[in-house]
Amino acid sequence: MAVAAELRASGAQVSFLGTRERIEAELVPAAGYEVDFVKVRGIDRRNPLRAAAAVAEALTAVEAARRAIRRREADVVMGGGGFVAGPAGLGAVLSRTPLVLTEADSHLGLANRLLARRARRVCLAFPIAGREGGRYLVTGRPVPAAVLEADRAAARERFGIPTEARCLLVMGGSQGARSINLAAVEAFAERGARDFHVVHLTGRRDFEEIERRLAAASDGDGYTLLAYEPDLGDTLAACDLVLARSGGSIFEVTAAGRPAILVPYPHATADHQSANATWMAEAGAALSIRDEELSAERLSTEVVRLLGDEERLAAMAVASASLAHPDAARRIADEVLAAAR
């Protein structure tokens, strides 16, 4: 959507391909874009029958994607590497429409591996060994303009955070991260007093449970609980430290120049979240904790230590900002426009 905004600003018409079951069905129309839906799901490689059914579904989706591309009279197709990217990319190839791919992780996903040779350009979030030069370009991962433009004073006023107070942001993606949610509410609400504010994005799945636990533990003073935020602009601007998974949102974290404690999702494809966390940790921008080592006690110790060490926190913030690619959306949009021409 960040790339779409740049393309629209350049005068291009933009529409999306997606599935009705995932977040694009809500966010894309809300942002004012049209969307065509195809039926496709991820391939469960642990279950041969489900995997076969998913492949059959994907083959049917290729034709649906091709029809949508022709109906839209598209000059170019951009693939984002998700479930829909495979059928959409093959639909582009079959309709002889130029294809640009983007990869948000530290390895090429299945769809991008299959389509890379047919793409005019493959835009990478990270340098990937063996994917240098030629059609590959390291652009970083696009982030919403709201993250780059958010005002700290306004964000803190929104959440009721005093100017001089430290603030921890807890998040785990649109669905949330259960292990992080449970450890955070225990560490920072149920265990008693703390001298910093917490903004906690639970995700919709766990929100009611965490809300009940917070209400039972305290009066909620200094603890802002939210189910979801569509962009992360205000929450990142308001905080001094982030506790999160290490998926694609690490690029929002670096764009905002925030230090982080990262807990990689242990079942991520090719363990890419561990690689993402290592990338930030080696730069001095983050501390990484394995999911199985996460506990309320460990979390409380690390957060209190970091928020109390102003010098280290500042150094981590500088390191985080040094990893950012604030122009990623514009660079990718330029590649898409060049392919369209």
DONUSE-327045 format. One line per 10 residues: number of its first residue (from 0); their letters; for each residue x, y, z of C-alpha. Coordinates in Angstrom, 2 decimals, always signed. Each point is the difference from the previous one (the first is absolute). Layout:
% DONUSE-327045
NUM	A	X,Y,Z | ...
//
This chain:
% DONUSE-327045
0	MAVAAELRAS	+0.00,+0.00,+0.00 | +2.95,+2.34,+0.56 | +1.14,-0.67,-3.57 | -3.57,+0.44,-1.23 | -0.12,+3.45,+1.59 | +3.22,+0.98,-1.80 | -1.33,-1.34,-3.31 | -3.28,+1.85,+0.44 | +1.94,+3.20,+0.75 | +1.77,-0.50,-3.35
10	GAQVSFLGTR	-3.35,-0.16,-1.80 | -0.27,-3.76,-0.36 | -3.21,-1.96,+0.51 | +0.44,-2.76,+2.58 | -2.12,-3.02,+0.90 | +0.73,-3.05,+2.14 | -0.34,-3.76,-0.17 | -0.75,-1.69,+3.31 | -2.05,-2.56,+1.89 | -3.20,+0.64,+1.93
20	ERIEAELVPA	+1.33,-1.81,+3.08 | +2.99,+2.20,+0.70 | +0.61,+3.56,+1.17 | +0.09,+1.52,-3.50 | -3.77,-0.55,-0.29 | -0.43,+2.66,+2.70 | +2.98,+2.34,-0.41 | +0.13,+0.37,-3.78 | -3.58,+1.28,-0.56 | +0.35,+2.19,+3.10
30	AGYEVDFVKV	+3.00,+1.68,-1.65 | -2.03,+0.73,-3.14 | +1.36,-2.66,-2.34 | -1.94,-2.58,-2.00 | +0.82,-3.66,+0.60 | -0.64,-3.21,-1.94 | -0.24,-3.17,+2.07 | +1.37,-3.43,-0.80 | -0.30,-3.17,+2.07 | +3.42,-1.18,+1.16
40	RGIDRRNPLR	+1.71,-1.08,+3.24 | +3.44,-0.84,+1.29 | +1.51,-3.42,-0.69 | +0.22,-2.13,+3.14 | +3.13,-2.04,-0.72 | -0.55,-2.17,+3.09 | -3.28,-1.37,-1.36 | +0.22,-1.50,-3.53 | -3.78,-0.04,-0.54 | -0.44,+3.63,+1.01
50	AAAAVAEALT	+3.05,+0.97,-2.03 | -1.43,-1.71,-3.10 | -3.35,+1.73,+0.50 | +1.74,+3.37,+0.37 | +2.01,-0.55,-3.21 | -3.18,-0.91,-1.90 | -1.69,+3.12,+1.37 | +2.99,+2.12,-1.01 | -0.12,-1.30,-3.59 | -3.64,+1.04,-0.24
60	AVEAARRAIR	+0.93,+3.38,+1.48 | +2.55,+0.58,-2.79 | -2.76,+0.22,-2.58 | -2.07,+2.26,+2.27 | +3.02,+2.27,+0.44 | +0.68,+0.05,-3.74 | -3.61,+1.04,-0.70 | +0.24,+2.77,+2.61 | +3.25,+1.29,-1.54 | -1.57,+0.11,-3.47
70	RREADVVMGG	-3.24,+1.57,+1.27 | +2.00,+2.73,+1.75 | +2.15,+0.47,-3.13 | +3.03,-0.03,+2.28 | +3.31,+1.31,-1.33 | +1.97,-1.66,+2.80 | -0.54,-2.40,+2.91 | +1.83,+0.28,+3.33 | +0.25,-3.13,+2.16 | +0.34,+0.33,+3.77
80	GGFVAGPAGL	+1.03,-3.58,+0.76 | -3.19,-1.07,+1.83 | -2.56,-2.72,-0.77 | -1.40,+1.91,-2.98 | +3.40,+0.89,-1.48 | +0.54,-3.40,-1.64 | -3.25,-0.09,-2.00 | +0.22,+3.73,-0.71 | +3.56,-0.31,-1.28 | -0.82,-2.99,-2.19
90	GAVLSRTPLV	-3.05,+1.88,-1.25 | +2.29,+2.87,-0.97 | +2.39,-2.35,-1.82 | -2.85,-1.67,-1.91 | -1.46,+3.37,-1.01 | +3.46,+1.34,-0.96 | -0.26,+2.79,+2.56 | +3.26,+1.33,+1.50 | +0.60,-1.30,+3.53 | +1.81,+1.61,+2.94
100	LTEADSHLGL	+0.49,-1.97,+3.21 | +0.64,+1.15,+3.56 | +1.44,-2.18,+2.76 | -0.49,+1.06,+3.62 | +2.04,-2.78,+1.63 | +3.66,-0.97,+0.14 | -0.58,-2.84,-2.49 | -2.11,-0.35,-3.13 | -3.36,-1.58,+0.73 | -1.41,-2.78,-2.17
110	ANRLLARRAR	-1.98,+2.26,-2.34 | +2.94,+2.34,-0.56 | +2.44,-2.88,-0.57 | -2.31,-1.37,-2.71 | -0.57,+3.37,-1.65 | +3.35,+1.80,+0.39 | +1.32,-0.95,-3.45 | -3.14,+1.40,-1.63 | +0.07,+3.31,+1.86 | +1.36,+3.27,-1.36
120	RVCLAFPIAG	+1.22,+0.87,+3.51 | +0.09,-1.68,+3.43 | +0.07,+2.58,+2.80 | +1.57,-1.40,+3.18 | -0.48,+1.14,+3.59 | +3.36,-1.53,+0.99 | +3.14,-0.93,-1.93 | -0.31,-3.72,-0.84 | +3.05,-2.09,-0.87 | -0.10,-1.12,-3.62
130	REGGRYLVTG	-2.61,+2.62,-0.90 | +2.28,+2.90,-0.90 | +0.06,+2.19,-3.08 | -1.97,-0.44,-3.19 | -3.70,-0.03,+0.74 | +0.49,+0.19,+3.80 | -0.07,+3.30,+1.87 | +0.16,+0.58,+3.77 | -2.60,+2.66,+0.72 | -1.01,-0.80,+3.57
140	RPVPAAVLEA	-3.62,-0.66,+0.90 | -2.61,+2.72,-0.50 | -1.63,+1.51,+3.07 | -3.16,+2.12,+0.26 | +0.50,+3.73,-0.26 | -1.68,+0.32,+3.41 | +3.05,-1.62,+1.62 | +2.33,+2.56,-1.56 | -2.25,+2.99,+0.70 | -1.33,-0.73,+3.51
150	DRAAARERFG	+0.45,+2.71,+2.63 | +1.27,-1.19,+3.40 | -1.68,+2.72,+2.05 | -3.38,-0.56,-1.66 | +0.31,-3.78,+0.34 | +0.83,+0.27,+3.71 | -2.92,+2.32,+0.56 | -2.28,-2.52,-1.71 | +1.07,-2.80,+2.36 | +0.25,+2.17,+3.11
160	IPTEARCLLV	+3.75,-0.49,+0.43 | +1.81,+2.72,+1.98 | +2.78,+1.75,-1.88 | +2.77,-1.23,+2.33 | -1.28,-3.59,+0.38 | +1.60,-3.02,-1.67 | -2.32,-2.10,-2.16 | +0.10,-3.64,-1.12 | -1.91,-1.09,-3.12 | -1.09,-3.66,-0.05
170	MGGSQGARSI	-1.23,-1.46,-3.30 | -0.18,-3.24,-1.93 | -1.55,+0.64,-3.42 | -3.65,+0.27,-1.07 | -0.95,-3.25,+1.76 | +2.33,+0.59,+2.92 | +2.60,-2.31,+1.55 | -1.43,-2.06,+2.85 | +3.25,-0.68,+1.84 | +0.90,+3.70,-0.05
180	NLAAVEAFAE	-3.51,+1.05,+1.02 | -0.08,-2.31,+3.03 | +3.54,+0.77,+1.16 | -0.55,+3.76,-0.38 | -3.25,+0.25,+1.95 | +1.48,-2.13,+2.79 | +3.26,+1.94,+0.11 | -1.39,+3.52,-0.24 | -3.50,-0.21,+1.53 | -0.39,-3.04,+2.22
190	RGARDFHVVH	+3.38,+0.30,+1.71 | -0.71,+3.43,+1.40 | +1.62,+3.42,-0.26 | +2.09,+1.27,-2.89 | +1.36,+3.45,-0.79 | -0.69,+0.06,-3.76 | -3.07,+0.10,-2.25 | -1.03,-3.03,-2.09 | -1.80,+0.13,-3.34 | -1.05,-3.58,-0.78
200	LTGRRDFEEI	-1.35,-1.10,-3.42 | -1.39,-3.46,+0.68 | -1.44,-0.87,-3.40 | -3.68,-0.85,-0.23 | +0.28,-3.65,+0.98 | +1.32,+0.58,+3.54 | -1.45,+3.43,+0.75 | -2.94,-1.03,+2.20 | +2.10,-2.40,+2.08 | +2.77,+2.55,+0.58
210	ERRLAAASDG	-2.60,+2.67,+0.75 | -1.52,-2.22,+2.72 | +3.41,-0.74,+1.52 | +0.95,+3.67,-0.02 | -3.29,+1.01,+1.65 | +0.47,-2.64,+2.71 | +3.58,+1.05,+0.67 | -0.20,+3.80,+0.11 | -2.04,+3.08,-0.75 | +1.79,+0.30,-3.36
220	DGYTLLAYEP	+1.85,+3.17,+0.94 | +3.02,+0.41,-2.28 | -1.00,-3.01,-2.11 | -1.64,+0.66,-3.38 | -1.56,-3.15,-1.46 | -0.95,-0.08,-3.70 | -1.09,-2.86,-2.22 | +1.46,+1.37,-3.22 | +1.42,+3.09,-1.70 | -0.16,+0.18,-3.84
230	DLGDTLAACD	+3.42,+1.70,-0.27 | +2.55,+0.21,+2.80 | +0.71,+3.70,-0.26 | -1.32,+1.31,+3.30 | +0.93,-3.05,+2.07 | +3.61,+0.03,-1.20 | +0.30,+3.77,+0.35 | -1.23,-0.15,+3.59 | +2.31,-2.78,+1.23 | +3.64,-0.27,+1.03
240	LVLARSGGSI	+0.35,-3.79,-0.32 | -1.86,-2.65,-2.04 | -0.78,-3.58,+0.98 | -1.07,-1.95,-3.09 | +0.33,-2.94,-2.34 | +2.63,+0.45,-2.71 | -2.06,-0.25,-3.17 | -0.41,+2.76,-2.55 | -0.90,+2.56,+2.68 | +3.70,+0.35,+0.88
250	FEVTAAGRPA	+0.21,+2.41,-2.92 | -2.59,+2.24,+1.63 | +2.06,-0.22,+3.21 | +3.20,+1.06,-1.77 | -1.77,+2.71,-1.99 | -1.10,+1.49,+3.33 | +3.52,-0.51,+1.42 | -1.16,-2.02,+3.01 | +2.03,-2.52,+2.03 | -1.64,-3.40,+0.32
260	ILVPYPHATA	-0.27,-3.24,+1.91 | -0.87,-2.59,-2.64 | -1.56,-3.42,+0.56 | +0.13,-1.88,-3.35 | -3.01,-2.15,-0.84 | +1.45,-3.52,+0.23 | -2.10,-1.50,-2.81 | +0.66,+2.66,-2.65 | +0.88,-1.32,-3.45 | +3.72,-0.75,-0.27
270	DHQSANATWM	+0.34,+1.52,+3.48 | +0.22,+3.40,-1.69 | -1.07,+1.87,+3.13 | +3.12,-1.20,+1.80 | +2.08,+1.32,-2.90 | -1.84,+3.32,+0.18 | +0.64,+0.27,+3.75 | +3.67,-0.86,-0.48 | +0.28,+2.74,-2.65 | -1.20,+2.61,+2.50
280	AEAGAALSIR	+1.89,-1.44,+2.96 | +3.33,-0.10,-1.86 | -0.44,+3.67,-0.87 | -0.47,+0.81,+3.67 | -3.66,+0.98,-0.47 | -1.72,-2.86,+1.80 | +0.13,-2.72,+2.61 | -1.28,-3.41,-1.14 | -1.77,-2.51,+2.29 | -1.02,-3.46,-1.19
290	DEELSAERLS	-3.72,-0.69,+0.38 | +0.57,-3.00,+2.26 | +2.17,+2.16,+2.28 | -2.60,+2.73,+0.37 | -1.52,+0.44,+3.46 | -1.50,+2.85,+1.98 | +3.05,+0.06,+2.26 | +2.50,+0.11,-2.89 | -2.07,+2.60,-1.79 | -0.29,+2.24,+3.04
300	TEVVRLLGDE	+3.74,-0.20,+0.65 | +1.01,+0.90,-3.56 | -2.52,+2.81,-0.44 | +0.81,+1.66,+3.32 | +3.73,-0.29,-0.73 | -0.27,+1.59,-3.44 | -2.44,+2.77,+0.92 | +2.26,+0.88,+2.92 | +3.14,+0.25,-2.13 | -0.40,+3.26,-1.89
310	ERLAAMAVAS	+3.39,-0.20,-1.72 | -0.52,-3.52,-1.32 | -3.56,+0.76,-1.09 | +1.19,+3.02,-1.97 | +2.77,-2.03,-1.68 | -2.51,-2.71,-0.97 | -2.33,+2.65,-1.44 | +2.81,+1.36,-2.20 | +0.84,-3.54,-1.16 | -3.65,-0.69,-0.78
320	ASLAHPDAAR	-0.35,+3.15,-2.10 | +3.16,-0.91,-1.93 | -1.73,-3.14,-1.30 | -3.02,+1.86,-1.35 | -0.95,+0.42,-3.66 | -2.49,+2.88,+0.16 | -0.05,+0.31,-3.80 | -0.79,-3.69,-0.65 | -3.57,+0.58,-1.21 | +1.12,+2.70,-2.42
330	RIADEVLAAA	+2.85,-2.12,-1.38 | -2.28,-2.99,-0.58 | -2.64,+2.23,-1.59 | +2.65,+1.30,-2.40 | +0.88,-3.59,-0.98 | -3.67,-0.82,-0.55 | -0.49,+3.07,-2.19 | +3.16,-0.80,-1.98 | -1.27,-3.54,-0.65 | -3.39,+1.34,-1.08
340	R	+1.66,+2.18,-2.60
//
